[in-house]
Amino acid sequence: MDFQPSARARETAAKVRAFIDEHIAPVESQHWQEIHEARHGGHWNEWKIPARVEALKAKARAEGLWNLFLPDPELGAGLSVLEYAFSAEQTGRSLMAPEIFNCNAPDTGNMEVLWKYGSAEQKAQWLTPLLAGEIRSVFFMTEPDVASSDATNMAATAVVEGDEIVLNGKKWWSSGVGDPRCKIGIFMALTPNPEAGRHGQHSMVLVPLDSPGVEIKRMLPVFGEYDEPHGHGEVHFTNVRLPLSNVIAGPGRGFEIAQGRLGPGRIHHCMRCIGAAEKSLELAIQRGIDRVAFKKQLVNLGGNRERIAEARVAIDQARLLTLQAAWKIDTHGVMSALTDVSAIKVVAPSMLQNVVDFAIQMHGGMGVSHDTPLTAFFNQARSLRLADGPDEVHKGMIARLELMKYGLK
């Protein structure tokens, strides 16, 4: 195994970090303050994108820091999963950065789906503007009325009727659907087929958000935050009729596509967690050096030095495990890295949650305000322990794969 970053990976990550430090960090605090202040000015469908976002995106694109996640050298940066991981870590230090480099979820995963499985028509209509950063997208997966930790529980349906596919059902935690630039969604649902196995009865369908029968009911707050202008919506689909050509790769291939989508996407999430943890630890240490209580610097009070050491060990362990998963995906494919991908999905968000919690404690009252990114990082960490499969599902996968080595299922 070789986790040593290539010269190109090192160079790209350094450029990403320099761009963040020079162009994003100086305006980020003001950016989020303006968004928080505007929250009380109207309904979610009145959310607006600050002009600085598009200006920064144009600057990043001009510097070649664009679509870094996509391994296609013609459409993206041509970086492998492992090579991109180092840049993903840097973007995790900033809440703005992923969007500025057009490397933001759920768009990255949706673009990968279209790149891998989309038809020429689907790519021309939706992948091209997504790669250009002109529109945004959403992935409709989780449902309010079933236990969505088991994806085969899906109640939403995508039924083939002649040359059309008809969608019905409810989805929620549809991240990004509140963005005024969000134009397209990927809807995963049950396509009943008695002849197909349990994992051959679901389809992914491209749904323009202005299609008749698509209704955004509400935005859902996460720990009281609406993540505007991104948003996490509850969306209802009532007899939404679309051409059969909107089905990605054909009916019944939803789970197959999901396997290809989620592996690299989880690497991205976990490396961003590591970047956020590094930023949180830096903030904690700086606070501990600057502040004095009981005639001692905070870093020298109680068990804070030990906690700093534990945070460093946990961050580096999570990074190495994530890089190992990325290396396996690159060298042997997603299916070879199932244990590793599940392991990092458990480890990285939990590690971030613990490191941020320590940083919040070091900051006292300031730590639970909007004056630092810590509350947003904590929100991110706790939410990721549910998103893309809860911890328990991934632990179950790890255990099952481990026991299979002993002949148990």
C-alpha positions as CSV (number, residue, x, y, z in Angstrom):
1,M,0.0,0.0,0.0
2,D,1.3,3.4,-0.9
3,F,-0.5,6.5,0.5
4,Q,2.2,8.9,-0.5
5,P,0.6,11.7,-2.4
6,S,1.8,12.1,-6.0
7,A,3.5,15.3,-7.0
8,R,0.3,16.4,-8.7
9,A,-1.8,15.6,-5.6
10,R,0.5,17.6,-3.4
11,E,0.6,20.5,-5.8
12,T,-3.2,20.6,-6.2
13,A,-3.9,20.4,-2.4
14,A,-1.4,23.2,-1.8
15,K,-3.1,25.4,-4.4
16,V,-6.5,24.6,-2.8
17,R,-5.2,25.5,0.6
18,A,-3.6,28.7,-0.7
19,F,-6.9,29.7,-2.4
20,I,-8.9,29.1,0.7
21,D,-6.5,31.1,2.9
22,E,-6.2,34.0,0.4
23,H,-9.7,34.3,-1.0
24,I,-12.3,32.4,1.1
25,A,-11.1,32.7,4.8
26,P,-11.1,36.5,4.7
27,V,-14.8,36.7,3.7
28,E,-16.3,33.6,5.2
29,S,-17.3,34.9,8.6
30,Q,-19.1,37.9,6.9
31,H,-20.6,35.5,4.4
32,W,-22.4,33.4,6.9
33,Q,-23.3,36.3,9.1
34,E,-25.2,37.9,6.2
35,I,-26.9,34.6,5.5
36,H,-28.0,34.2,9.1
37,E,-29.2,37.8,9.3
38,A,-31.2,37.3,6.1
39,R,-33.0,34.2,7.5
40,H,-35.7,36.2,9.1
41,G,-36.4,38.2,6.0
42,G,-38.8,35.8,4.2
43,H,-39.8,32.3,3.2
44,W,-37.3,29.7,2.1
45,N,-38.2,30.2,-1.6
46,E,-36.9,33.7,-1.2
47,W,-33.4,32.6,-0.4
48,K,-30.7,34.2,-2.5
49,I,-27.1,33.4,-3.3
50,P,-24.6,36.1,-2.3
51,A,-22.8,37.6,-5.3
52,R,-19.4,36.7,-3.8
53,V,-20.1,33.0,-4.4
54,E,-20.3,33.2,-8.2
55,A,-17.3,35.6,-8.2
56,L,-15.2,33.2,-6.2
57,K,-16.3,30.2,-8.3
58,A,-15.2,32.1,-11.4
59,K,-11.8,32.8,-9.8
60,A,-11.3,29.2,-8.8
61,R,-12.3,27.9,-12.3
62,A,-9.8,30.4,-13.8
63,E,-7.1,28.9,-11.6
64,G,-7.9,25.4,-12.7
65,L,-9.3,24.5,-9.2
66,W,-12.6,23.1,-10.6
67,N,-14.3,19.7,-10.6
68,L,-11.3,18.3,-8.8
69,F,-13.3,15.2,-7.7
70,L,-13.9,13.8,-11.2
71,P,-11.2,11.5,-12.4
72,D,-12.0,12.2,-16.1
73,P,-9.2,14.5,-17.3
74,E,-11.4,16.0,-20.0
75,L,-14.3,16.9,-17.7
76,G,-12.6,17.2,-14.4
77,A,-9.1,17.4,-12.9
78,G,-8.2,13.8,-13.8
79,L,-7.2,13.0,-10.2
80,S,-7.6,9.5,-8.8
81,V,-9.8,9.0,-5.6
82,L,-6.6,8.9,-3.5
83,E,-5.1,12.0,-5.2
84,Y,-8.3,14.0,-4.7
85,A,-8.5,13.0,-1.0
86,F,-5.7,15.4,-0.1
87,S,-7.6,18.3,-1.7
88,A,-10.9,17.2,-0.1
89,E,-9.3,17.5,3.3
90,Q,-8.3,21.1,2.6
91,T,-11.8,22.0,1.5
92,G,-13.2,20.5,4.8
93,R,-11.5,23.3,6.7
94,S,-14.1,25.8,5.3
95,L,-17.9,25.6,5.1
96,M,-17.8,27.6,1.8
97,A,-14.9,26.0,0.0
98,P,-16.6,22.8,-1.5
99,E,-19.1,24.9,-3.4
100,I,-16.5,27.4,-4.6
101,F,-14.5,24.5,-6.3
102,N,-17.7,22.9,-7.6
103,C,-16.9,19.9,-5.4
104,N,-19.9,20.1,-3.2
105,A,-22.4,17.4,-2.2
106,P,-24.8,16.2,-3.4
107,D,-23.7,17.5,-6.8
108,T,-20.5,15.5,-6.9
109,G,-22.3,12.2,-6.4
110,N,-24.9,13.1,-8.9
111,M,-22.3,14.2,-11.5
112,E,-20.5,10.9,-11.0
113,V,-23.7,9.0,-11.6
114,L,-24.4,10.8,-14.8
115,W,-20.7,10.5,-15.9
116,K,-20.7,6.8,-15.3
117,Y,-24.2,5.7,-16.1
118,G,-26.0,8.6,-17.9
119,S,-27.0,8.5,-21.6
120,A,-25.6,11.0,-24.1
121,E,-28.8,13.0,-23.9
122,Q,-28.8,13.0,-20.1
123,K,-25.2,14.2,-20.0
124,A,-25.8,17.0,-22.5
125,Q,-28.9,18.2,-20.7
126,W,-27.8,17.9,-17.0
127,L,-24.2,16.9,-16.6
128,T,-22.8,19.7,-18.7
129,P,-24.4,22.6,-16.7
130,L,-23.6,20.8,-13.4
131,L,-19.9,20.6,-14.4
132,A,-20.1,24.3,-15.3
133,G,-21.5,25.2,-11.9
134,E,-24.5,26.8,-13.6
135,I,-27.1,24.7,-11.8
136,R,-27.3,22.6,-8.7
137,S,-29.0,19.2,-8.0
138,V,-30.5,17.1,-5.3
139,F,-30.7,13.3,-4.5
140,F,-34.1,12.0,-3.4
141,M,-33.5,9.0,-1.2
142,T,-34.7,9.1,2.4
143,E,-38.4,8.7,3.2
144,P,-40.4,10.0,6.2
145,D,-42.7,7.0,6.5
146,V,-40.3,4.0,6.5
147,A,-37.1,3.0,8.3
148,S,-34.7,4.4,5.6
149,S,-31.7,2.7,7.2
150,D,-32.9,-0.3,5.1
151,A,-33.0,1.1,1.6
152,T,-35.1,-1.8,0.4
153,N,-37.9,-0.4,2.6
154,M,-38.6,2.3,0.1
155,A,-42.3,3.0,-0.4
156,A,-41.9,5.6,-3.2
157,T,-42.5,4.0,-6.6
158,A,-41.3,4.6,-10.1
159,V,-43.6,2.5,-12.3
160,V,-43.1,2.0,-16.1
161,E,-46.2,2.8,-18.1
162,G,-45.5,2.5,-21.8
163,D,-42.9,5.0,-22.8
164,E,-43.3,6.9,-19.5
165,I,-42.3,6.4,-15.9
166,V,-44.7,7.5,-13.2
167,L,-43.3,8.7,-9.8
168,N,-45.2,8.7,-6.5
169,G,-44.0,9.0,-2.9
170,K,-42.5,11.2,-0.2
171,K,-38.9,12.1,0.3
172,W,-37.2,14.1,2.9
173,W,-33.8,15.3,4.0
174,S,-33.4,16.1,0.3
175,S,-30.2,18.2,0.7
176,G,-29.8,21.2,-1.6
177,V,-33.4,21.3,-2.8
178,G,-33.8,24.8,-1.2
179,D,-31.1,26.3,-3.4
180,P,-32.6,28.6,-6.0
181,R,-30.2,27.2,-8.6
182,C,-31.4,23.6,-8.0
183,K,-33.0,22.4,-11.2
184,I,-32.7,18.6,-11.3
185,G,-33.0,15.7,-8.9
186,I,-32.3,12.0,-8.9
187,F,-35.2,10.1,-7.5
188,M,-34.6,6.6,-6.2
189,A,-37.7,4.4,-5.9
190,L,-39.2,0.9,-6.2
191,T,-39.9,-0.4,-9.6
192,P,-41.8,-3.6,-8.8
193,N,-40.6,-6.6,-10.7
194,P,-41.4,-10.1,-9.3
195,E,-38.7,-11.7,-11.5
196,A,-35.9,-9.5,-10.1
197,G,-34.1,-10.0,-6.8
198,R,-34.4,-7.8,-3.8
199,H,-31.7,-5.4,-5.1
200,G,-33.0,-5.4,-8.7
201,Q,-36.3,-3.6,-8.1
202,H,-35.2,0.0,-7.8
203,S,-34.6,2.7,-10.3
204,M,-32.9,6.1,-10.4
205,V,-34.9,8.7,-12.3
206,L,-33.9,12.2,-13.4
207,V,-36.6,14.7,-12.3
208,P,-36.7,18.3,-13.3
209,L,-37.9,20.2,-10.2
210,D,-40.5,22.1,-12.3
211,S,-42.2,18.9,-13.3
212,P,-46.0,18.8,-12.6
213,G,-46.6,16.9,-9.4
214,V,-43.4,17.8,-7.6
215,E,-44.1,19.8,-4.5
216,I,-41.6,21.0,-1.9
217,K,-43.5,20.9,1.3
218,R,-41.0,22.5,3.8
219,M,-37.4,22.9,4.8
220,L,-36.2,20.8,7.7
221,P,-33.9,22.4,10.4
222,V,-30.9,20.5,11.6
223,F,-30.3,21.4,15.2
224,G,-32.2,24.6,14.5
225,E,-30.2,25.5,11.4
226,Y,-31.7,25.5,7.9
227,D,-28.4,25.5,6.1
228,E,-29.7,28.2,3.9
229,P,-29.4,28.8,1.0
230,H,-28.9,25.0,0.6
231,G,-31.7,23.6,2.6
232,H,-32.9,20.1,3.4
233,G,-36.5,19.6,2.1
234,E,-39.5,17.4,2.4
235,V,-40.7,16.8,-1.2
236,H,-43.9,15.0,-2.3
237,F,-44.2,13.4,-5.7
238,T,-47.8,12.9,-7.0
239,N,-48.3,11.1,-10.4
240,V,-45.2,12.7,-11.8
241,R,-45.0,11.6,-15.4
242,L,-41.7,11.6,-17.2
243,P,-40.3,10.1,-20.4
244,L,-38.8,6.7,-19.9
245,S,-35.5,8.2,-21.2
246,N,-35.2,9.9,-17.8
247,V,-34.4,6.6,-16.1
248,I,-30.7,6.3,-15.5
249,A,-29.2,3.2,-17.1
250,G,-32.6,1.5,-17.2
251,P,-35.3,0.3,-14.7
252,G,-34.1,-1.8,-11.9
253,R,-30.5,-0.7,-11.8
254,G,-30.8,1.7,-8.8
255,F,-28.8,-0.3,-6.3
256,E,-26.1,-1.1,-8.8
257,I,-25.7,2.6,-9.4
258,A,-25.8,3.4,-5.7
259,Q,-22.8,1.2,-5.1
260,G,-20.8,3.1,-7.6
261,R,-21.9,6.5,-6.3
262,L,-21.4,6.0,-2.6
263,G,-17.9,4.7,-2.4
264,P,-16.0,7.7,-3.7
265,G,-18.6,10.0,-2.1
266,R,-17.9,8.7,1.3
267,I,-14.1,9.2,0.8
268,H,-15.0,12.9,0.1
269,H,-17.2,13.2,3.2
270,C,-14.6,11.6,5.4
271,M,-11.7,13.7,4.2
272,R,-13.7,16.8,4.7
273,C,-14.4,15.6,8.2
274,I,-10.6,15.3,8.7
275,G,-10.1,18.9,7.4
276,A,-12.8,20.2,9.7
277,A,-11.2,18.3,12.6
278,E,-7.8,19.8,11.9
279,K,-9.3,23.3,11.8
280,S,-11.2,22.6,15.1
281,L,-8.0,21.4,16.8
282,E,-6.1,24.5,15.6
283,L,-8.9,26.7,17.0
284,A,-8.8,24.8,20.3
285,I,-5.1,25.1,20.7
286,Q,-5.0,28.8,19.8
287,R,-7.7,29.5,22.3
288,G,-5.9,27.5,24.9
289,I,-2.7,29.5,24.3
290,D,-4.4,32.9,24.2
291,R,-6.7,32.5,27.3
292,V,-5.6,32.4,30.9
293,A,-7.6,31.1,33.8
294,F,-6.5,30.4,37.4
295,K,-3.2,32.0,36.4
296,K,-2.5,29.3,33.8
297,Q,-3.0,29.1,30.0
298,L,-6.0,26.9,29.2
299,V,-3.8,24.4,27.5
300,N,-2.1,23.7,30.8
301,L,-5.3,23.3,32.8
302,G,-6.8,20.0,33.8
303,G,-6.3,17.3,31.2
304,N,-6.2,19.6,28.2
305,R,-2.7,18.5,27.0
306,E,-3.9,14.9,27.1
307,R,-7.0,15.8,25.1
308,I,-4.9,17.6,22.5
309,A,-2.7,14.4,22.2
310,E,-5.8,12.2,21.9
311,A,-7.2,14.5,19.2
312,R,-4.0,14.4,17.2
313,V,-3.9,10.6,17.4
314,A,-7.6,10.2,16.4
315,I,-7.3,12.6,13.4
316,D,-4.2,10.8,12.0
317,Q,-5.8,7.4,12.5
318,A,-8.9,8.5,10.6
319,R,-6.8,10.0,7.8
320,L,-4.8,6.8,7.3
321,L,-7.9,4.6,7.3
322,T,-9.6,6.9,4.8
323,L,-6.5,7.0,2.5
324,Q,-6.4,3.2,2.7
325,A,-10.0,3.0,1.5
326,A,-9.2,5.5,-1.3
327,W,-6.2,3.4,-2.4
328,K,-8.3,0.2,-2.5
329,I,-11.0,1.9,-4.6
330,D,-8.3,3.1,-7.1
331,T,-6.4,-0.2,-7.3
332,H,-9.1,-2.9,-6.9
333,G,-12.5,-1.2,-7.3
334,V,-15.3,-0.2,-4.9
335,M,-16.4,-3.7,-4.1
336,S,-12.9,-4.5,-2.7
337,A,-13.1,-1.7,-0.3
338,L,-16.5,-2.4,1.3
339,T,-15.1,-2.9,4.8
340,D,-12.8,0.1,4.5
341,V,-15.6,2.4,3.3
342,S,-17.9,1.3,6.1
343,A,-15.1,1.7,8.6
344,I,-14.3,5.3,7.6
345,K,-18.0,6.2,7.6
346,V,-18.1,5.2,11.2
347,V,-14.8,6.5,12.3
348,A,-14.4,9.9,10.6
349,P,-17.7,11.6,11.7
350,S,-17.4,10.3,15.2
351,M,-13.8,11.5,15.4
352,L,-14.9,14.9,14.2
353,Q,-17.7,15.1,16.7
354,N,-15.3,14.4,19.6
355,V,-12.6,16.8,18.4
356,V,-15.2,19.6,17.9
357,D,-16.7,18.9,21.3
358,F,-13.3,19.5,22.8
359,A,-12.8,22.7,20.8
360,I,-16.2,23.9,21.9
361,Q,-15.4,23.2,25.5
362,M,-12.1,25.2,25.2
363,H,-14.0,28.2,23.8
364,G,-16.7,28.2,26.5
365,G,-19.8,30.3,25.6
366,M,-18.2,31.4,22.3
367,G,-18.0,27.8,21.2
368,V,-21.7,27.4,20.9
369,S,-22.2,30.7,19.0
370,H,-21.9,31.6,15.4
371,D,-18.6,33.4,16.1
372,T,-16.6,30.3,15.2
373,P,-17.4,27.5,12.7
374,L,-17.5,24.9,15.5
375,T,-21.3,24.6,15.8
376,A,-21.5,24.1,12.1
377,F,-18.8,21.4,12.2
378,F,-20.5,19.7,15.1
379,N,-23.8,19.8,13.2
380,Q,-22.0,18.3,10.2
381,A,-20.4,15.5,12.3
382,R,-23.6,14.4,14.1
383,S,-25.6,14.5,10.9
384,L,-23.1,12.4,9.0
385,R,-23.5,9.7,11.5
386,L,-26.9,9.2,10.0
387,A,-26.5,10.3,6.4
388,D,-25.5,7.7,3.8
389,G,-26.3,5.0,6.3
390,P,-26.3,5.2,10.1
391,D,-23.3,4.0,12.2
392,E,-25.1,0.8,13.1
393,V,-25.7,-0.2,9.4
394,H,-22.0,0.2,8.6
395,K,-20.9,-1.7,11.7
396,G,-23.3,-4.5,10.7
397,M,-21.7,-4.5,7.2
398,I,-18.2,-4.7,8.8
399,A,-19.2,-7.5,11.1
400,R,-20.9,-9.5,8.3
401,L,-17.9,-9.2,6.0
402,E,-15.6,-10.2,8.8
403,L,-17.7,-13.2,9.8
404,M,-17.9,-14.4,6.2
405,K,-14.2,-15.2,6.5
406,Y,-15.2,-17.8,9.0
407,G,-18.1,-19.3,7.0
408,L,-20.8,-17.4,8.8
409,K,-23.4,-15.1,7.1
